[in-house]
Amino acid sequence: MPAATGLRSKPAKLLIAAALLVGLVLGVSFVALHYFRDMRGAAVDPVAHPLTDEQAKLQVLEPAREIAGTGKLKGVSASYLLMSCTNADEPPYQGAVYLNFDVPGVMDTPQYFASIAAAMAANGWTEAMPPGRHPGGRTFTRNGVTVIFFRNTDSDNRATMQIYGECRNTTDHRADPTGWVDVTAALPR
C-alpha cells in the first residue's frame, strides 16, 4: 500500500482540524465578548458629558412638573432619588422621580391614561413599548428621559409614574446618606 501523501495524510488532516478549531474558538469568543458587552449597555460606558447633581435632578423634575400640569393630574405626591445605574451605589447615577396621583375607577383608567398619553405626545414625547409588569401601563421617552406610568396595585384609586433621567452623573455618592426626598412642593397644584 503506498504511503499517504498530500492532504490525505494524517498530519495534514490534524493540521486542518486544528486550524478549523482555532478559527471556531476565536469566532465564538469574538461573538460572546460583544454579546456580553452589549448586555451591559450604555449605562456602564464612560460618560462623555456628565451632569451635575442639580442637572440630574432637573432632568427628571422638569418633566414631572410638565406632565403633572398638562396631564391635569390630581392628588399628586412625588419623591426624588439619585440612583446608581450600575449597582446599589457606584457611579454613574441617574435622577429618578416617583410620582403618585389619583385615577378614576378601574373601568375609566384606560381612557384617563389615554388622555395623559395624548397630552404627552402633544409635548413631543414618543410612546415606547408598554411596561411588561404593569398591564395597561404606558411608557414614553424624550431627550434621554423615560416615563413609565401604571395603575398602582396597592391602591385602586392611585397610579404611579416613574421618571428616569440619563446615567450621566459621575460624582461619587457612595458615602452620601440615601433615601427618597419629597419633591411634591415643586409640582403644580
C-alpha positions in Angstrom: 0.0 0.0 0.0 1.5 3.4 -1.0 2.3 5.9 1.7 -0.4 8.6 2.1 0.6 11.9 0.7 -0.8 15.4 0.4 -4.0 16.5 2.1 -5.0 12.9 2.8 -2.1 12.2 5.2 -2.8 12.0 8.9 -0.6 15.0 9.8 -2.3 17.2 7.2 -5.8 16.2 8.5 -4.7 17.0 12.0 -3.3 20.4 10.9 -6.5 21.3 9.1 -8.7 20.2 12.1 -6.5 22.3 14.4 -6.8 25.3 12.2 -10.6 25.0 11.9 -10.9 24.5 15.7 -8.8 27.6 16.4 -10.9 29.6 14.0 -14.1 28.4 15.6 -12.9 29.2 19.1 -11.8 32.7 18.1 -15.0 33.4 16.3 -17.2 32.2 19.2 -15.1 34.2 21.6 -15.5 37.4 19.5 -19.3 37.0 19.3 -19.5 36.1 23.0 -17.5 39.1 24.1 -19.5 41.5 22.0 -22.7 40.0 23.2 -21.7 40.4 26.9 -20.6 44.0 26.2 -24.0 44.7 24.6 -25.8 43.2 27.6 -24.1 45.7 29.9 -25.4 48.6 27.7 -24.6 52.3 27.7 -25.1 52.6 31.5 -21.5 51.4 32.1 -19.8 53.1 29.3 -17.7 56.2 30.1 -19.8 59.3 30.3 -18.9 61.9 27.7 -20.9 64.8 29.0 -21.5 64.4 32.8 -24.4 66.0 34.6 -24.1 67.8 38.0 -26.3 66.7 40.8 -28.6 69.7 40.2 -28.8 69.0 36.4 -29.6 65.3 37.1 -32.4 66.4 39.4 -33.8 69.0 37.0 -33.7 66.5 34.1 -36.5 64.5 35.8 -38.2 67.1 37.9 -39.0 69.4 34.9 -40.8 66.6 33.1 -42.6 65.7 36.3 -43.8 69.4 36.5 -44.8 69.4 32.9 -46.7 66.1 32.9 -48.5 66.9 36.2 -49.7 70.2 34.7 -50.6 69.2 31.1 -51.9 65.8 32.2 -54.1 67.5 34.8 -53.0 65.0 37.4 -54.9 65.2 40.8 -53.7 64.3 44.3 -50.1 64.4 43.2 -47.2 63.4 45.5 -43.6 62.9 44.4 -40.2 61.8 45.6 -36.8 62.1 44.1 -33.7 59.9 44.3 -30.3 59.9 42.7 -29.8 56.2 41.9 -26.9 54.2 40.6 -27.1 52.9 37.1 -24.6 50.0 37.7 -25.5 48.5 41.1 -26.5 49.6 44.5 -24.2 52.6 44.9 -21.4 53.1 42.3 -21.4 55.8 39.6 -22.7 56.8 37.2 -26.1 57.9 38.6 -29.4 59.0 37.2 -32.1 61.1 38.7 -35.4 59.4 39.4 -38.8 60.8 40.4 -41.6 58.6 41.5 -44.9 60.4 41.2 -48.2 59.1 42.6 -51.6 60.5 41.5 -55.3 59.8 41.6 -57.1 57.8 38.9 -60.7 57.2 38.3 -62.3 53.8 38.7 -60.8 50.7 37.1 -63.0 50.9 34.0 -62.3 54.6 33.4 -58.5 54.3 33.9 -57.6 53.3 30.3 -59.4 56.4 28.9 -57.7 58.5 31.6 -54.3 57.1 30.7 -55.0 57.8 27.0 -55.7 61.4 27.8 -52.4 61.7 29.7 -50.7 60.0 26.7 -52.2 62.4 24.3 -51.1 65.4 26.3 -47.5 63.9 26.5 -47.5 63.2 22.7 -48.6 66.8 22.1 -45.5 67.9 24.0 -43.0 65.9 22.0 -43.0 62.6 24.0 -42.7 59.4 22.0 -44.6 56.3 23.1 -42.4 53.2 23.6 -43.1 49.6 24.5 -45.5 49.2 27.4 -44.1 48.2 30.7 -44.0 44.4 31.0 -45.1 44.0 34.6 -47.9 46.6 34.5 -50.8 45.7 32.3 -52.4 48.9 30.9 -49.4 51.0 31.7 -47.7 53.3 29.2 -44.0 54.2 28.5 -42.8 57.4 26.9 -39.3 58.8 26.1 -38.0 62.3 25.2 -34.4 63.7 25.3 -33.0 60.7 27.2 -35.7 60.7 29.8 -38.1 57.7 30.2 -41.5 58.0 31.8 -43.5 54.9 32.8 -47.0 55.1 34.3 -49.3 52.4 35.5 -52.1 51.7 37.9 -50.9 51.2 41.5 -51.5 47.6 42.5 -51.7 48.5 46.2 -54.5 51.1 45.8 -57.4 51.0 43.4 -57.6 54.8 43.1 -53.9 55.7 42.6 -51.4 55.4 39.8 -47.6 55.6 39.8 -45.4 57.4 37.4 -41.7 56.6 37.3 -39.4 59.2 35.6 -35.8 58.2 34.9 -33.1 60.5 33.6 -29.9 59.6 31.8 -27.0 57.8 33.5 -24.7 60.9 33.3 -24.0 61.9 36.9 -20.4 60.8 37.6 -20.0 62.3 41.1 -19.2 59.6 43.7 -22.2 59.4 46.0 -21.3 56.2 47.8 -20.8 57.8 51.1 -23.9 60.0 50.9 -27.0 59.3 53.0 -29.6 57.8 50.8 -33.3 57.8 50.6 -36.2 59.4 48.7 -36.7 63.1 49.1 -40.2 64.6 49.0 -40.4 67.0 46.0 -44.2 67.4 46.0 -44.0 71.1 46.7 -42.1 71.6 43.4 -45.0 70.4 41.3 -48.1 72.3 40.2 -51.1 72.2 42.4 
